[in-house]
Amino acid sequence: MLNNLVRHQSGARIPSAATTARLARVQPLSIYALMVGTLQLSRALADRQLADVVLEQGIQSALTLLGTEDRQQETGQEPQTR
């Protein structure tokens, strides 16, 4: 990845256009994979409370990767239970 950085006139290394384009494709796929894995793991757990915690944490992680604030703070909603 460091090979795809270009040196700015200030001396800072910044991502090249190719690296930026690649990240624009990879990030949504990564977030989708996180959500699918979270859902699968949550459904596989026999302990409902633990399943709900896993599901909520997966949601929070996806929102963090998207750059949004905590869902509870943003909407005022409490985590849903099954």
Phi and psi in degrees as GROMACS dihedral restraints (atoms count N, CA, C in turn):
[ dihedral_restraints ]
;  ai    aj    ak    al  type     phi  dphi    fc
    3     4     5     6     1   -63.6    20    10
    4     5     6     7     1   -27.1    20    10
    6     7     8     9     1   -67.7    20    10
    7     8     9    10     1   -21.7    20    10
    9    10    11    12     1   -91.8    20    10
   10    11    12    13     1     7.8    20    10
   12    13    14    15     1   -93.1    20    10
   13    14    15    16     1   144.2    20    10
   15    16    17    18     1  -114.0    20    10
   16    17    18    19     1   149.8    20    10
   18    19    20    21     1   -86.5    20    10
   19    20    21    22     1   124.6    20    10
   21    22    23    24     1   -79.0    20    10
   22    23    24    25     1   160.7    20    10
   24    25    26    27     1   -60.3    20    10
   25    26    27    28     1   -23.9    20    10
   27    28    29    30     1   -79.4    20    10
   28    29    30    31     1    -6.8    20    10
   30    31    32    33     1    98.9    20    10
   31    32    33    34     1   -12.0    20    10
   33    34    35    36     1   -73.9    20    10
   34    35    36    37     1   147.4    20    10
   36    37    38    39     1   -96.1    20    10
   37    38    39    40     1   124.6    20    10
   39    40    41    42     1  -122.1    20    10
   40    41    42    43     1   153.8    20    10
   42    43    44    45     1   -64.1    20    10
   43    44    45    46     1   143.3    20    10
   45    46    47    48     1   -75.3    20    10
   46    47    48    49     1   170.1    20    10
   48    49    50    51     1   -62.0    20    10
   49    50    51    52     1   -37.2    20    10
   51    52    53    54     1   -65.0    20    10
   52    53    54    55     1   -41.0    20    10
   54    55    56    57     1   -65.8    20    10
   55    56    57    58     1   -43.0    20    10
   57    58    59    60     1   -61.8    20    10
   58    59    60    61     1   -42.7    20    10
   60    61    62    63     1   -64.6    20    10
   61    62    63    64     1   -40.6    20    10
   63    64    65    66     1   -64.0    20    10
   64    65    66    67     1   -43.7    20    10
   66    67    68    69     1   -64.0    20    10
   67    68    69    70     1   -33.9    20    10
   69    70    71    72     1   -64.5    20    10
   70    71    72    73     1   -28.4    20    10
   72    73    74    75     1   -86.4    20    10
   73    74    75    76     1   -37.8    20    10
   75    76    77    78     1   -75.2    20    10
   76    77    78    79     1   -40.2    20    10
   78    79    80    81     1   -59.1    20    10
   79    80    81    82     1   -48.3    20    10
   81    82    83    84     1   -60.8    20    10
   82    83    84    85     1   -38.0    20    10
   84    85    86    87     1   -65.9    20    10
   85    86    87    88     1   -38.8    20    10
   87    88    89    90     1   -65.2    20    10
   88    89    90    91     1   -42.6    20    10
   90    91    92    93     1   -65.8    20    10
   91    92    93    94     1   -41.4    20    10
   93    94    95    96     1   -61.3    20    10
   94    95    96    97     1   -44.2    20    10
   96    97    98    99     1   -62.4    20    10
   97    98    99   100     1   -39.9    20    10
   99   100   101   102     1   -60.3    20    10
  100   101   102   103     1   -45.1    20    10
  102   103   104   105     1   -66.3    20    10
  103   104   105   106     1   -42.2    20    10
  105   106   107   108     1   -64.1    20    10
  106   107   108   109     1   -45.9    20    10
  108   109   110   111     1   -62.8    20    10
  109   110   111   112     1   -40.3    20    10
  111   112   113   114     1   -61.7    20    10
  112   113   114   115     1   -45.2    20    10
  114   115   116   117     1   -64.1    20    10
  115   116   117   118     1   -44.3    20    10
  117   118   119   120     1   -62.5    20    10
  118   119   120   121     1   -46.9    20    10
  120   121   122   123     1   -63.6    20    10
  121   122   123   124     1   -44.5    20    10
  123   124   125   126     1   -59.2    20    10
  124   125   126   127     1   -43.0    20    10
  126   127   128   129     1   -71.6    20    10
  127   128   129   130     1   -25.1    20    10
  129   130   131   132     1   -80.2    20    10
  130   131   132   133     1   -18.2    20    10
  132   133   134   135     1   -79.3    20    10
  133   134   135   136     1   136.5    20    10
  135   136   137   138     1   -78.9    20    10
  136   137   138   139     1   -29.8    20    10
  138   139   140   141     1   -80.9    20    10
  139   140   141   142     1   110.5    20    10
  141   142   143   144     1   -63.6    20    10
  142   143   144   145     1   -37.8    20    10
  144   145   146   147     1   -64.8    20    10
  145   146   147   148     1   -43.7    20    10
  147   148   149   150     1   -65.0    20    10
  148   149   150   151     1   -39.8    20    10
  150   151   152   153     1   -60.4    20    10
  151   152   153   154     1   -41.4    20    10
  153   154   155   156     1   -66.3    20    10
  154   155   156   157     1   -38.3    20    10
  156   157   158   159     1   -64.8    20    10
  157   158   159   160     1   -45.0    20    10
  159   160   161   162     1   -60.9    20    10
  160   161   162   163     1   -44.6    20    10
  162   163   164   165     1   -63.3    20    10
  163   164   165   166     1   -45.8    20    10
  165   166   167   168     1   -65.0    20    10
  166   167   168   169     1   -40.8    20    10
  168   169   170   171     1   -65.8    20    10
  169   170   171   172     1   -37.7    20    10
  171   172   173   174     1   -62.5    20    10
  172   173   174   175     1   -40.5    20    10
  174   175   176   177     1   -63.1    20    10
  175   176   177   178     1   -46.9    20    10
  177   178   179   180     1   -61.8    20    10
  178   179   180   181     1   -39.8    20    10
  180   181   182   183     1   -64.3    20    10
  181   182   183   184     1   -42.7    20    10
  183   184   185   186     1   -63.5    20    10
  184   185   186   187     1   -42.8    20    10
  186   187   188   189     1   -64.6    20    10
  187   188   189   190     1   -37.3    20    10
  189   190   191   192     1   -63.3    20    10
  190   191   192   193     1   -44.5    20    10
  192   193   194   195     1   -63.7    20    10
  193   194   195   196     1   -30.6    20    10
  195   196   197   198     1   -78.7    20    10
  196   197   198   199     1   -12.4    20    10
  198   199   200   201     1    86.5    20    10
  199   200   201   202     1    18.2    20    10
  201   202   203   204     1   -96.1    20    10
  202   203   204   205     1   164.3    20    10
  204   205   206   207     1   -79.0    20    10
  205   206   207   208     1   176.3    20    10
  207   208   209   210     1   -54.1    20    10
  208   209   210   211     1   132.0    20    10
  210   211   212   213     1   -59.7    20    10
  211   212   213   214     1   -39.2    20    10
  213   214   215   216     1   -65.7    20    10
  214   215   216   217     1   -40.3    20    10
  216   217   218   219     1   -69.5    20    10
  217   218   219   220     1   -37.5    20    10
  219   220   221   222     1   -71.0    20    10
  220   221   222   223     1   -43.0    20    10
  222   223   224   225     1  -109.0    20    10
  223   224   225   226     1   -14.1    20    10
  225   226   227   228     1    76.5    20    10
  226   227   228   229     1     9.7    20    10
  228   229   230   231     1   -87.1    20    10
  229   230   231   232     1   146.9    20    10
  231   232   233   234     1   -88.8    20    10
  232   233   234   235     1   156.5    20    10
  234   235   236   237     1   -60.0    20    10
  235   236   237   238     1   141.0    20    10
  237   238   239   240     1   -81.3    20    10
  238   239   240   241     1   145.2    20    10
  240   241   242   243     1  -109.4    20    10
  241   242   243   244     1   160.9    20    10
